[in-house]
Amino acid sequence: MGIRQEISSTLRLDRLGKSWNGLPDRARSAIPVVVLLALAFTYPWYVGSLPLNVPIINTFPSVHSMVTILVFVMMAVGLNIVVGYAGLLDLGYVAFYAIGAYTAGWFASGHFEQVNVHLGSIGFGDRSAVPGIHISMWVVFLIAAIITAVAGVLIGLPTLRLRGDYLAIVTLGFGEIIPQAVRNGDNIAGHDITHGTFGISPIDSPGFGEKLHEVLGLPVTYQSSLNADRLFFWTILILLGVTVFCSWRLRDSRLGRAWIAIREDETAAGAMGVPLMRTKTWSYAMGAFFGGIAGAYIATFNSGAFPSQFDFNISIFLLCMVILGGMGSLWGVVVAGFILAWLNVEGLANIGAWLNNNVFTIVGVEIEVPKYSFGIYGLLIVLMMLFRPTGLIPERRRKLEIEEGSGQDPIDHALAEAARKDG
């Protein structure tokens, strides 16, 4: 009876394998994505039933923490357009993050008390008694994206004529200038622009207003809802999905191919007719566009924009995500961004607690692992460069470039891989 069951199971698996291989390539690619999306959207419902004492990681991230994690992933995908696709080393991406956050503060808060402007604002009783500029957050996200894209163009025009280390140093300078400007922007020509070290708070919450609440049951505002974390989580998941989709389509577009040509050999790309300045400026603008939305979203999630959130370390942190995932690899950056953001938000603290309770207690010491966060990230990057320089999920073209540079024939490698799969 046991032998018959084994034979039956083997035949069933064989039929399933043939059915799977018989599906079109698009269907085989779409099914894992659909499953992943389903698991992601239903996460708030099943996270509470997941085990609480998992070895090493301790607990799974809460819905509140997942919002911050996904914002970082979204910024990493935006930075990948600049660094991974176009090959431009940008060390000042935090500037776009800050501009997006303060744009939300300017257009959706009571910061400018001398005016009273309401456009699609929600959650207020007597609007005439609420000073400031209060525009619907859905519009503010778009405004933040446009302003940061324009800022990307303005920053890019004088700097993108440089290459390599010189470009990195200049972008590093801009990345330092913007946080200092918002930290000291409480008295610019006699006007309070950023409220200095105190930041701008509170910032309005997204929502759908009273009418849609009465008709469709949608929340008036996220912050006033009992499921605020879930609403913020689902919204950032949608924004991340749009960012990934746009990045994927851009990569395969004519503009994306021009970016890749510049990354591989800027001189040859220019000789072939690629307009270098315009193409590189477009990469800066697109990367800034998504960084601005992420900045505005985290500002409304935290109900404030504060200078301490926009240190230079954020730029390096995002660059680590791109390198760890694989420069130019969309899915690699998503995976690496999630891992590093989780480590930063909850992971290192959880791992440190587990080590102190199960390992270090044997020798009678206790270590605060989060204090060594950037040392740990640096060690991860060094190990990655030593053992997997192409990243966690490398882009195929980038992988062949590195293998060709290391003396390994990419054609021979591709033939060997095909033989290994067939065998």
ABEGO torsion letter per residue (X at the ends): XAAAAAAAAAAAAAAAAAAAAABBAAAAAAAAAAAAAAAAAAAAAAAAABBABBBGAGBBBBAAAAAAAAAAAAAAAAAAAAAAAAGBBBAAAAAAAAAAAAAAAAAABAABAABBBBBGBBGBBBAAABBEBBBBAAAAAAAAAAAAAAAAAAAAAAAAABBEAAAAAAAAAAAAAAAAAAAAAABBGGBBAAGEAAEBOBBBBBEAEAAAAAAAGBBABAAABAAAAAAAAAAAAAAAAAAAAAAAAAAABAAAAAAAAAAABAAAAAAAGBBAAAAAAAAAAAAAAAAAAAAAAAAAAAGEBBAAAABAAAAAAAAAAAAAAEBGBAAAAAAAAAAAAAAAAAAAAAAAAAAAAAAAAAAGBBBBAAAAAAAAAAAAAAAAAAABAAEABBBAAAAAAAAAAAGBBAAAAAAAAAAAAAX
